[in-house]
Amino acid sequence: MEYIDGFVAAVPTANREIYKQHAERAAAVFKEHGALRLVECWGDDVPEGKLTSFPMAVQRKPDETVVFSWISWPSREVRDEGMKKVMDDPRLQPYTNPMPFDGKRMIYGGFQMIVDA
């Protein structure tokens, strides 16, 4: 089964189009380095929780929107190798493609798929 990298971030709502352009540039680089697909989702029904929630996890501010993203890879091995290349790729360095959000509040992780229905 595929391997998935998942991400949740708080993006300034005013930066929606800038974020979309940033993600489109990044998607091309990820795919060049082995990713099968990159999906970016702009939150429109992401409620605050009482104990935990997406907004709480990324410390969303009132002028921000929660973004949920994932990248699918053929395998963990391809992901590990590809991610190293992506991180070294000059097209995704902060001076060429700056993140239009606070990356310190982004949460992410790698996941093994166990069901794909």
BELRA-V815949 format. One record per backbone hydrogen bond with DSSP energy under -0.5 kcal/mol. CO is the residue of the C=O (numbers start at 1). NH is the residue of the N-H. If there is no record, write none. Layout:
# BELRA-V815949
<<CO	NH> <CO	NH>>
This chain:
# BELRA-V815949
<<2	113> <3	73> <4	6> <4	111> <5	71> <6	109> <7	69> <8	107> <9	11> <9	67> <10	102> <11	65> <12	15> <13	16> <15	19> <16	20> <17	21> <18	22> <19	23> <20	24> <21	25> <22	26> <23	27> <24	28> <25	29> <26	30> <27	31> <28	32> <29	33> <30	35> <31	34> <34	74> <37	72> <39	70> <41	43> <41	68> <45	47> <53	57> <54	58> <55	60> <56	59> <61	64> <63	13> <65	11> <66	43> <67	9> <68	41> <69	7> <70	39> <71	5> <72	36> <72	37> <73	3> <75	79> <76	80> <77	81> <78	82> <79	83> <80	84> <81	85> <82	86> <83	87> <84	88> <85	89> <86	89> <89	92> <90	93> <93	96> <93	97> <100	12> <101	103> <102	105> <103	106> <107	8> <109	6> <111	4>>
